[in-house]
């Protein structure tokens, strides 16, 4: 028995209760009640002849699409289905052609997204980093493609060539494409599922990125504490700003970026405390660093670089800007080369050397060591009950660390 068509009338629609109601022939009207307001929306439900999935395509509200017009659209959709075409995909293609004419390409959407979102980033360089990777890897393939027409195959065309060789970069690109496409969907520049979303078909096509990175990733090379001490001693005779910054890194066990971005206004020379603001910390939380006599001696040597500005960098390059990560890395590698015969030493590895020294050679509290490294320690509940940052213990720890690196204080 054939399914009945045209079950609804203009009059009965007005009295329908909340819910979904069929008119037959794949056409439904959805009633939603919010307070005194009643919203009525048309949609067409069908099984896609392309994918075999049940899909739903909205065709407008009753206010802009009458019962008669909705039936005409449903009839057109049934004809497309009979011809083996997916009505929603056909509409997306039509929209893509329209968006091509008005310029809503993926490259356009990226620029629009960055313009709207840049205030959210703490790092002023983040928008440039976001754009640069997309310009290098995504724009040559999908940059000029209408954002509404970007499919899973397009996303794969960007990711597959670099997914295993440059996994971390590819992971970031996928995430950035997803963000841009979500933004485009929010502005009605495209419809349907986000083809760059990981929790979908991509997860079944591409290997898990974390596993690829874990299988290939090597830990930061760390010198022994004896070799590190000798390298730091050697840097005392190197006159570069990079050498000073490496020594300060060693004595504070802070990250390279934290030291390179250090400003005089963050440092209390009287109390020997360096307070790094939350926006410069990896964990997004303010970090107090007790400065040992060794660290203070490095700051004394850096004072001639101070130009008098409150926000002046402690370790500026010759143009007054922050040193590059390469400058510190090169200084340490050069200092360690005569000792090891290779250039494997890393600035980040000094933090590992410190942590190993605490565990293997001292009786200092492991939690104090982790806090010195600005690591997040314990569960949420444990952190809630531990309000302090063990500052006094960390000061003693950092003095002992400086002494272990064979630093001698001139008195």
WONORHU-V389804 format. One record per residue. RES is the residue in one small letter. D_CENTER is the distance of its C-alpha to the mean C-alpha in Angstrom with 2 decimals. Layout:
res: [RES/RES]
d_center: [D_CENTER/D_CENTER]
This chain:
res: [x/x/x/x/x/x/x/x/x/x/x/x/x/x/x/x/x/x/x/x/x/x/x/x/x/x/x/x/x/x/x/x/x/x/x/x/x/x/x/x/x/x/x/x/x/x/x/x/x/x/x/x/x/x/x/x/x/x/x/x/x/x/x/x/x/x/x/x/x/x/x/x/x/x/x/x/x/x/x/x/x/x/x/x/x/x/x/x/x/x/x/x/x/x/x/x/x/x/x/x/x/x/x/x/x/x/x/x/x/x/x/x/x/x/x/x/x/x/x/x/x/x/x/x/x/x/x/x/x/x/x/x/x/x/x/x/x/x/x/x/x/x/x/x/x/x/x/x/x/x/x/x/x/x/x/x/x/x/x/x/x/x/x/x/x/x/x/x/x/x/x/x/x/x/x/x/x/x/x/x/x/x/x/x/x/x/x/x/x/x/x/x/x/x/x/x/x/x/x/x/x/x/x/x/x/x/x/x/x/x/x/x/x/x/x/x/x/x/x/x/x/x/x/x/x/x/x/x/x/x/x/x/x/x/x/x/x/x/x/x/x/x/x/x/x/x/x/x/x/x/x/x/x/x/x/x/x/x/x/x/x/x/x/x/x/x/x/x/x/x/x/x/x/x/x/x/x/x/x/x/x/x/x/x/x/x/x/x/x/x/x/x/x/x/x/x/x/x/x/x/x/x/x/x/x/x/x/x/x/x/x/x/x/x/x/x/x/x/x/x/x/x/x/x/x/x/x/x/x/x/x/x/x/x/x/x/x/x/x/x/x/x/x/x/x/x/x/x/x/x/x/x/x/x/x/x/x/x/x/x/x/x/x/x/x/x/x/x/x/x/x/x/x/x/x/x/x/x/x/x/x/x/x/x/x/x/x/x/x/x/x/x/x/x/x/x/x/x/x/x/x/x/x/x/x/x/x/x/x/x/x]
d_center: [56.30/54.08/51.49/52.63/51.18/51.14/51.28/50.19/52.05/51.11/53.02/51.60/48.01/48.66/49.71/47.13/45.37/41.62/40.10/40.10/43.43/44.55/46.74/47.10/46.04/42.30/42.23/41.04/40.78/38.37/39.70/37.53/39.16/37.50/40.20/42.86/40.74/41.02/38.49/39.64/37.41/38.50/36.70/37.81/37.21/37.92/37.32/35.59/37.99/35.09/32.89/35.38/33.03/34.07/32.40/32.80/32.99/33.41/36.13/36.34/38.05/41.79/42.03/41.13/42.17/45.63/46.84/48.64/45.63/43.43/46.11/46.20/42.46/42.79/45.73/43.75/40.93/43.57/44.99/41.66/41.22/44.78/44.00/41.07/38.33/35.45/35.92/32.28/31.26/34.20/33.14/29.59/31.27/33.48/30.63/28.81/32.01/32.23/28.69/29.49/32.39/30.52/27.63/24.61/23.10/19.52/19.44/20.89/18.39/15.45/17.39/18.26/14.77/13.72/17.00/16.47/12.95/13.03/14.75/11.89/9.95/11.65/11.40/13.83/12.76/9.22/11.06/13.07/10.50/9.03/12.75/14.07/12.58/13.67/16.95/17.60/16.99/16.95/19.34/22.29/22.29/21.20/20.91/24.39/24.44/24.84/21.70/24.01/25.24/22.08/22.68/21.37/23.46/21.76/18.29/19.96/21.65/18.41/16.92/20.14/21.21/18.21/17.05/19.24/19.65/16.12/14.26/10.98/11.01/12.22/9.66/6.90/9.82/10.74/7.71/8.23/11.88/11.73/10.38/13.10/15.67/15.21/15.78/18.74/20.13/20.06/22.15/24.42/23.75/23.47/24.49/24.00/21.32/17.95/18.62/15.01/14.46/14.36/16.84/19.65/21.54/18.72/18.60/22.32/22.23/19.54/19.62/17.18/14.43/14.47/18.22/18.21/16.08/18.24/21.41/20.79/19.02/21.53/21.37/21.50/25.18/27.00/30.47/33.11/33.85/37.12/35.62/32.87/35.64/37.61/34.72/34.10/37.87/37.88/35.23/37.69/39.75/36.99/36.95/33.44/30.81/28.41/30.93/31.07/27.30/27.36/30.22/28.46/25.44/28.00/29.86/26.95/24.74/21.70/18.74/19.33/16.90/18.54/21.93/21.35/20.24/23.12/25.48/29.08/28.68/26.52/29.40/32.57/35.10/37.80/36.08/34.10/30.75/27.41/25.12/21.49/19.95/17.11/14.78/15.17/14.69/11.96/13.17/13.53/17.27/20.18/21.69/25.37/26.60/30.35/31.63/34.30/37.27/35.75/32.58/34.90/36.98/34.04/33.40/37.12/36.80/33.85/35.82/37.56/34.23/33.86/34.64/35.42/32.42/30.90/27.33/28.37/26.33/28.08/27.44/27.36/27.98/31.14/29.65/28.53/24.79/22.54/23.31/21.12/19.84/22.46/25.22/24.81/24.40/27.51/29.53/29.01/29.66/32.80/34.01/33.50/34.96/38.62/38.01/36.17/37.11/33.56/30.34/28.03/27.51/23.98/23.13/20.69/23.58/25.68/23.73/24.73/28.25/28.41/27.31/29.86/32.52/32.09/32.41/35.20/37.32/37.08/37.66/34.88/32.85/29.77/27.93/28.83/27.44/24.07/24.04/25.02/21.91/19.85/18.89/18.64/22.09/23.64/23.05/22.36/26.15/26.92/24.65/26.35/29.72/28.86/28.67/29.51/27.62/30.69/30.98/34.64/34.14/31.21/33.44/36.09/33.58/32.31/35.96/36.81/33.91/35.13/38.64/37.54/36.17/39.79/39.17/42.54/43.01/45.83/48.18]
